[in-house]
Amino acid sequence: MKPKTAVEKAQDVKWLIVTSLLVAFGMFLVGFDNNLYFFGGTYIMKDIGVNNLFLGITATGFAAGITIFSLVGGIVFDKVTTRNGILISLGIVTVFSTLTGFSRNWYELLAFRFLVGFGVGMIQPEISAFLGGLKVTYRATVIASAGFFFMLGLAISPMVFAAFSTSTTFDIPFVLAGIAGLFLMGLIAALVPAEYKVREAPRKGILANLNSAVILASVSYLLFGIAYFAYLGYFTPYLLSDGLSKTEAALAISSFGIAGLIVSYPGALLGDRGDRKRAVQLGAFVIFAGALLAFSLKLSFGLALFSVALLGAGYAIYGNINAYVQEAVEDQWRGTAVGFMFTLFNVGAMIGGPLMGFLVLAEGYRLAGYLSMVLPLALAFAVASLVPGRVITEINEGTKVGER
C-alpha cells in the first residue's frame, strides 16, 4: 500500500531527505529575515529617522509575537493537520517579512515585526516537532536540518543586505525573502502529505508530562534567549563602535551562521550517538566562551570572527535541547512541550533586547555585554548541567524509559 502519512513516507531514505529538507527550509527564511532585520536595523533606523534604541523596542515586539504564539504552534502540531499549520505560519512570516522592507515610519515597522514574530512563534515548534518524529533513532540529526538552514539564512542575509540596500532604500532584500517564501510554500504543498502520522491518545495529560527535564531545559533556554536577543539587537553596533567597518561587521556576523552550518550535523550526531545531556552542556559552554571572549578584549576583525564563530558553533550543538525536550515527554505531547520551551525562550528574548539597550546607554557596550550576554549564558550552562540524565526515549515499537 502506498504510504499516506508524512512519517510513513519518510521511512524511505529518499523521502526522508526530501521531506526534512523542505520543511526545514522554513527555518532558512526565519534566519534570513532575522539577521536581515537585526543586521540591517542600524541602517533602517537611520533611514526612517528613528534612534537606534528603537532596535530594542522592535526586538521586544518581535519576541512578544513569538512568545504569544509559540505555545499555540506546539498545540496546533499536536491537535491539527501539521503540514497545513506550517504552511499558514510560513505564509504569515513571508507576507510580513516582505512588508518590513516597505516600512517608512516606526509604527509600521513595529507592527510588521510583531506579526513576523507571530508567524515565527508558530512555525518554530511546528517544524521542530515535525522533524523530531520522522526518524526517532536520529531525532537530533533530522532536527539539525532546521538548524542548518537557519544558520544558512543567518550567514547569507548580512551579505544580501549589504549588496542590495542603499542609503535610501532597504526593500529589495525583504522582497527576495518574500519570493523565496512563496516558492517554498508551493513545494511543501505539492510534495509533503497533509497527514503527519496516525495519532494515538496520550496515556497522561500535558501537566504530567511537564517534568523536571522539560522545566529545567526550558529555563536554560530562557536564559539563552536573553543573551541571544541582546546579541541580535546590539552586536552589530557594538562591532561598529569598536572600529570595524560595515563590511568587516557583516563578515563577522556571518561567521555565526557559517560556524553553525559546519557544526550543525556533527553536533546533532554527538547527541544522537552519545549523551544528549552532555551535548547540551557542551553547546551552552561554547556559547558562553564566545560571549566572554567578545566582551573581554579589544575586538580586532580576527577576534570578532572567532568569538562570533564560537557563538554560532555553540548554538548548533546546544540545539540538542530540542531533541532532549521531545524525548522527555510522550510522543503525543512533543509539539506542546517544544512550544512551552520556545515560549520561555521568547520571554527571555523580550528581556534581552531592552536590557541590552538600556545598559548600553547607561554603561557602554562592554559592561552591557557582560550583564546581558555573558552572565545569562553562564547561568544557562549551569542550569543545563542540572537537567536529569534519564528521559523518555521513543523507539519504533513504542515508548520506554531509558538512559541517554
C-alpha positions, 0 to 999 in steps of 0.5 A: 500500500502506498504510504499516506502519512508524512512519517510513513513516507519518510521511512524511505531514505529518499523521502526522508531527505526530501521531506526534512529538507523542505520543511526545514527550509522554513527555518532558512527564511526565519534566519534570513529575515532575522539577521536581515532585520537585526543586521540591517536595523542600524541602517533602517533606523537611520533611514526612517529617522528613528534612534537606534534604541528603537532596535530594542523596542522592535526586538521586544515586539518581535519576541512578544509575537513569538512568545504569544504564539509559540505555545499555540504552534506546539498545540496546533502540531499536536491537535491539527493537520501539521503540514497545513499549520506550517504552511499558514505560519510560513505564509504569515512570516513571508507576507510580513517579512516582505512588508518590513522592507516597505516600512517608512515610519516606526509604527509600521515597522513595529507592527510588521515585526510583531506579526513576523514574530507571530508567524515565527512563534508558530512555525518554530515548534511546528517544524521542530516537532515535525522533524523530531518524529520522522526518524526517532533513532536520529531525532537530533540529526533530522532536527539539525536540518532546521538548524542548518538552514537557519544558520544558512539564512543567518550567514547569507542575509548580512551579505544580501543586505549589504549588496542590495540596500542603499542609503535610501532604500532597504526593500529589495532584500525583504522582497527576495525573502518574500519570493523565496517564501512563496516558492517554498510554500508551493513545494511543501504543498505539492510534495509533503502529505497533509497527514503527519502520522496516525495519532494515538491518545496520550496515556497522561495529560500535558501537566504530567508530562511537564517534568523536571527535564522539560522545566529545567531545559526550558529555563536554560533556554530562557536564559539563552534567549536573553543573551541571544536577543541582546546579541541580535539587537546590539552586536552589530553596533557594538562591532561598529563602535569598536572600529570595524567597518560595515563590511568587516561587521557583516563578515563577522556576523556571518561567521555565526551562521557559517560556524553553525552550518559546519557544526550543525550535523556533527553536533546533532550526531554527538547527541544522537550517538552519545549523551544528549545531556552532555551535548547540551552542556557542551553547546551552552559552554561554547556559547558562553566562551564566545560571549566572554571572549567578545566582551573581554578584549579589544575586538580586532576583525580576527577576534570578532570572527572567532568569538562570533564563530564560537557563538554560532558553533555553540548554538548548533550543538546546544540545539540538542535541547530540542531533541532532549525536550521531545524525548522527555515527554510522550510522543503525543505531547512533543509539539506542546512541550517544544512550544512551552520551551520556545515560549520561555525562550521568547520571554527571555528574548523580550528581556534581552533586547531592552536590557541590552539597550538600556545598559548600553546607554547607561554603561557602554557596550562592554559592561552591557555585554557582560550583564546581558550576554555573558552572565545569562549564558553562564547561568544557562550552562549551569542550569543545563548541567542540572537537567536529569540524565534519564528521559523518555526515549521513543523507539519504533515499537513504542515508548520506554524509559531509558538512559541517554 
